[in-house]
Amino acid sequence: MSKIALFTVLFHIVSFFSFAQTNVSGGIYQNATWSLAGSPYIVNGPVVVFPGVTLNIQPGVEIRINNQNNSNIYIETRGTINCIGTDAQPIKIHALYDTTSTVAWQGFVCTSSQGGVLNADRIEISNAYFPLSYETIPTTLSYTNSKFIRCFQAVTVGTNLNLSGCEFIDNEVGVYGWANFNINNCLFKDNTTSLYLYASAFAMSNCSFVDNQIGLSFLANSVDSIVISACEFLNNGLAINYPNNGRVENCVFSDNAAAIQQAYYCEILNNEFFYNELAIEACVDAEIHNNQINNNIGGLLISNVTSVQDSPAIYDNEICGNVNFAVNNNTNMNYSLFSNCFCDLDSAQIEAYLIDGYDDITKGLINYQIYDSSCTVLLGNVVKFGPGAGLDELGLDIVFENPVQNELRILSETAFEIVQVTDLSGKSYEFKSIGNNTFDVSILPAGFYMLHTVDNKLARRGFVKN
């Protein structure tokens, strides 16, 4: 065979496979298979699988919805549709035109009242109003390694939902409904709302939420429990809304407008919060502990609490470097936030980032403690209410270098003559000026002290002697 003849044969073979496609629409009245050899399948109008008939769609098949003139195309089963791909060969279903639309076609429809059965898994489905719509939602829906892209409401559930290794990208709503949820190793990205749920029970681990307007929103109290663990929430408008009756643990929250909003009856522990506009809003009976809440615009907001019995418990957190506030007590109740570390040795600096009754008389007061820079060594207490209240609170506006070496130097144009310093045991020391508002405190052992008075006027400023 000549080279020209061989080239001509190869050209026709390549052309055949390159342009092979199957046009479909209308009723399917006997068992049929959409095979890989006939792919892609161009759906030019609604398709209906009639009762008693089975349509098998083979792994690797591509289905293209010809929505150029009609967005009301659907694939309905009154019999059985098996649309199950493999990890290596998922079944792909998408619009042929306007592939950015979330309503380019209607999706699969399962008419249960006529015996319809829809089995779907390991699929990549796009551009559908309701991708997989059931007249009666099955008791359990399970999807593994499937993708839902640019759909209006990707998955609607009613009883049990299991998701593993799935991706929800650029949907109006990723998952909606009432169910027991079990979600693992999934990606939610660029959705208007990723999950919008009334949960009976909810368990999610090792998932990522990236660039969503709303990541995860609970719409009512969970009947059983909510457990969210080892997940990351990055650059969402609202990462988690109204977590309740459960816990959020070992997660990372970064660059969200609000990381956790309205935590009720919820334990939030061992998480990292950084670069969020608001890290945590703690509400009724929330338990916030062992978190790193650092370098956010706002750290911890206490709100929506109307009785002392319902107050959140906040302890053993590192709350450091937040821009507008470390803690904002937006209630009229007092809180002792002992055992939280604010990464500052100067009580005045800590106080500047605690918004409480000292800043607004409608708010309650906050007690707190001062730790060393490692957040391990307790240096002192600031008590504004309760036993000992007032012993350590702020008085005369005095500024000085802190920590202190051997000399305590007050930064002021006013000349001061004598200072009184107390240690944590209450022992008092007096020091006279050696000139230029400088006081020799070299006799003091290293530790935390209170500058109690300056020229017999109350100062009550904490400092560390190195």
Number of C-alpha atoms within 10 A of each C-alpha: 6 7 8 9 10 10 12 12 12 12 11 11 11 12 11 11 12 9 10 13 16 15 15 17 16 13 14 18 15 12 14 14 13 20 17 15 13 15 20 21 22 18 22 19 19 19 19 21 24 21 18 15 17 22 22 16 21 21 21 21 24 25 24 20 30 21 21 12 9 13 17 15 22 23 23 26 29 22 24 23 24 16 21 19 22 16 14 9 14 23 25 21 22 23 25 16 15 13 16 14 18 24 23 28 26 24 27 23 22 27 20 17 9 14 14 24 21 23 14 20 21 23 27 19 24 32 30 32 25 22 27 22 21 20 12 12 16 15 11 14 19 14 18 20 19 25 23 25 28 28 30 25 23 29 21 22 21 18 16 20 23 16 19 19 17 22 22 25 25 25 28 20 23 28 20 20 18 18 20 24 23 17 21 20 18 23 19 25 24 22 26 20 25 30 21 20 21 20 25 18 20 22 18 21 20 17 23 20 25 25 22 25 20 25 31 24 20 18 13 13 18 19 14 13 18 25 19 20 21 17 22 20 25 24 22 26 21 24 30 25 20 21 29 26 20 22 21 24 20 18 22 19 25 23 23 29 21 23 28 25 20 21 30 23 21 25 24 25 20 20 22 19 26 24 23 28 21 26 32 24 25 30 25 23 20 26 20 25 19 18 22 21 27 24 21 26 19 26 30 23 22 23 19 17 19 13 11 13 9 15 22 23 17 22 17 18 23 20 22 22 20 24 15 18 22 28 24 21 24 18 21 19 19 19 22 19 17 18 20 22 26 30 19 17 21 20 23 18 12 20 22 12 20 23 21 24 19 15 13 13 10 14 18 20 24 24 20 23 20 26 22 19 12 10 18 10 11 15 18 23 19 23 20 22 17 10 8 10 12 14 16 20 22 20 14 13 10 17 13 15 14 15 15 17 16 14 15 23 20 18 14 12 8 9 14 17 17 17 22 20 23 18 18 13 7 11 9 14 15 15 16 16 16 13 12 15 21 20 21 16 18 14 8 16 11 13 17 23 24 23 22 26 20 20 13 11 12 18 23 27 23 27 25 19 18 14
